[in-house]
């Protein structure tokens, strides 16, 4: 990776005799959404604290925006915004007043503070609610205000720790969409710590899987899936109205498609294993052969299966470590 914005080198943290983080090395690029995935006690929060300069590593170093987080923690926190799982505000003040107060504490010039606070509220979708007292905000609205709290400081990196906790499903969808939009539009690097696998799969460019202080694997969905399940990480099942004529000829045609690694035919059902999703090409071939397709079922290994497989492998054999690049 060229010019990473975050570099962790051999990062290790002991609390007494307990090793909370074990020799963590990781690079995260500018504008990337990276997920820290693992159960409670896996080392995610300790890693975040070391990146923020709030905990000193026992070994190794954390470089954030080119700054050593241990030696220059205040400089790092000028570049990084951190949103905990529950953002706190003055309930008796309006959301706009809260944000302006935060801006003043962070040295934003008085002549800019009102316009910057208003535009930031608009950016996070709270423009119509900015004069409402923060105490009247829902959980989801408070999390959006928490994002505004970070954005008004114009950070290079945002670290979000369980940001969707307690938000309803509709609010979660909107919140995740907002994070992705902000990352792309503002070239923000986002580190998202969570144990909600489906949400992580929706938003993250890459994830790191933590178990017992160790980074077992890191990569995007495709590389993680292939590392565990091999090249046949995608499956498609096609059903047709009548039993298949000339099954051997159809099998040969399917095997010639780029990406198909195996074909099984049983009466009116064809099961294919693939190393990528080429479902449109498969269906097109069926139609060209005059076959009436009545069903298409796709299966791709998701983050839930990937995570649990890595976790099971680690439990079964402690010395077995994965590292995907």
N, C-alpha and C positions, 0 to 999 in steps of 0.2 A: 504494500500500500504506500503510495507516494504522499508525502506531507500530511501525515495523520494529525488530527487536532488533539487527540488523547493518546498517550503512550504509557503503558504500565509495564515495568520491567522487574520481574522476580519479586513482585509485591507479596509480602508475608506479614501476618499480624498474629501475635500471641497475646492472649489474655491469661496470664499465669502460665499454666502448662497446656492450656487449650489453644490449638492452632485454628484461629477463626478464618484466616485466608492463607492458602498454601501455594506459594511460588507462582503467583498470577502474572502472566505476560499477555498483553492484549493491545491492539491498535484499533482506534475508531476514527473514521474519516469525517471530514467536514461535510455537513448537510445530511449525515447518515442518521437513521433511527435505529438504535441498537437496544435490544432487550436483554435485561439481566433476569434470568429465569431460574427459579429454584424454590425449595420449601423454606419455611422459617428456619433460621439458624444455618443457612447454607453459605453465608458470607457476603451476601449482596449489600446489606446496609453498611457493614464494615468497609467494604470496598468503596462505597460512595463516600463515607466519612474520610477515608484516606485521600480520595480525589479532591475533596473540598479542603483538605488541610486541617480537618477537625480531629483527626486521629493520626498519630505518627506511626508509620510502618516499622515493624521490627527489623525487616530487611527489604531491600529493593527501593524503587522510587516510582512516584506518579508524576508524569509530566502532562500538564493541561495547558493548552494554548501556548506551548513552549516554555511554561513556567513550572519550576519545581514546587509542587504543592506543599511539601513539608517545610521548605526553607522560606517560601513567600506565600503563605496562605491568604493574606489579605489581597494580594494582587490577583490570585486565582479567583477569589470570590467576587472580584470586580468583573470578571469575565464569565462567571458561571451563575446561573439562577437555579435555586433548589426549591422544589415544591414537595413538602411532606404529604403524608396521606390525609392530613386534615389541616387546611390552611386557616389561620386565625386572623380576625379583623375586629375593629371596634364596632360593635353591633349598633350603637346609638348614633353612629355617623353614616352618612350616605356612602354608597360604594365609590362615587367619584371623589368625595372628600378623603376617604381612606387611601385611594390611589394617589391623590395629590400629596398627602402626608408622607407616603412612602417615597414619592419622587423627591420631595424636599430633603428627606433623610439621606437620600443617595446623591445629593448635590446637584440636582437638575436646576438650572437657572430659573428664577421666579417668572421671568417673561415667557418661558417656554412651558411652564408646568401645566397650565390649564389646557392648552391645545394638545399637548402630548398625552395628557391623561384622557381627554375626550377621544382622541383618535385611537388610543390603545383599547378603550372600552368598546369602541366600534369594531375593532379588529377581532375581539373575542366574542362578539355577538351580544354585547350587553348595552349597546347604545341607547336602547329604549328604556333601560332599567337603571341607568347610572345615578339617578337622583333618589332611588329607593334606598332605605336604610339597609345596611349589610345584615342586620339581625333578621330581616324579613326575606332574605335570600334562601332559596332551596340549596340542598347539598350540591347539586350540579352547577348552580349559578355561582356558589362560593368557589368551586374549583376553577370555573372560568375566570373569576376575579383573581384567584391565585395565579393563573397564567398571566393575567394583565399585570399583576405585581412583578412578575419576572420580566415581561416584555418591555415595560416602561424603562427598565434599566439597560435595554438593548444588549442582552447577553450574547455570547458566541455559542454557549452550551447551556441546555436546560436539562436538569436531572429531575425526573418525576418518580416519586416513590408511591406505588399503589394509588395512582391518581383517580381511579374510577371506583374506589371503595365507597359503597353506600349510594351510588347513583343508579337510577332506574335504567332498564335496558335501552329505552329510546334515548335517554341522556348520554349513555355510554357511547352509543353509535355516533351521536353528534360530537361528543368530546374527542373521540379518536379521530374523526374526520378533521376537526379543527387542528389537532396536533400535527397531522400529516400535512395539511394545507400550510400551516405556519412554517414547518420545516422546509417545505419546497419553495415557498415564496420568499422567505427571509434567509434561506441557506443556514438554518439553525441545526446544530447537532443536538439530537435528543437522546438521552439515556433513560430508558423506561424500565423500572424495576417492578415486577409483578409475578404472581403465581397463577394468573388467569390465562391459560394457554390459548384459548380461542382469540382473545383480544390481542395477544402478542402476535399471533399468526396474521391477523388482519392488518397490522400497522407496521411491524418491524421489517427493516431491510435485512438485518441479521440478528441472531440471538446467541447468547452464551448460556450454556447449561451448567449451573453450579450445584454441586453436591458435597457437603461436608468440607467446605472451604476451598474446594478445587474446581477449576474450570475443566469440565470433562470434554466439552466440545464447543465450537463456535463456527457459525457459518449461516448461509441462507437455507431456505427450506430444501432446495434441490440437493445441495451438497450434503446436508445432514441426512436426508432420506437415502441418498445413494450410499453413504458410508455405512448405514445400518442394513438396508434391504437390498443392496446391490443394484445392478442396472435395471432390474425389473421392478421399478418403484411405482409403476402406474399400471392399472388394470382396467379393461373395458369389456363389458358383456353386452352383446347385441342379440336381440331376439327378432325373428321374422315370423310372418303369418303362417307360412307352410313349411314343412320339412325341406331342408336344403338339397337341391339337386346338385350333382357334380361337386361334392364336398371337397374332393382332393384338389380340383382345379382352383376352387375358391381359396383353399388353404395356401396354395402356392402363390396366388396373387397377393394375399395378405402378408405373407412372409417377405415379399419383395418391397413392401412399404418401408421407408426409412423410419426406424424407431420401433418396429414390431420385432419382438424377440421370441415369441411363442404363440401358437394357435391351438385351441382345442375346440372340436366341433361335436355337438351332441344333438341330433335331430334338428330342432328349429332354433338352437342357441349356439352362439360362437363366443368363446372366452379368449381374450387376447391379453398377453403380458407385453408391456412396452417400457422403454426407458424415458419416454416423454409423452405428453398428451397430444396425440394426433387423431383424436376422435373424429373431427370433420373429414379427414382423408379416408378414414375407415368407413364412415357412413356413405361417403360419396362413391366408394368402390362397390358397396352393396347396391346402391341405386343404379349404377351403371350396369350391373349384372341383372337388373330387372327384379330385384328382391324387395319385398314390401316390409320395411323395418317397422316393428311395432314397439320396440323398447330399447333404450340405451342407458346402461348403468355404468357410471365411472367410479373408480375408487383410487384415491391418491392418499398416501400416508401423510397424515397431518401432524401438527406439532404435538398433539396429545399423545399419539402413538410413539413418535420419536422420543419425546421426553421420558415416557415411562420405560421404553426399551433401554435408553441410556442409564436410567436410574436402576433398573433391574440388573443390568450388566455390572454396575458398580457395586451393588449389594452382594451379588453372587461371587464377585472376585475383586477384592479391594485394590489389588495391584493393577488391575486392568484399566488403563486410561486411554481416552480418545482425544484426539486433537485434529480437527478438520480445518483446512484452510481453503 
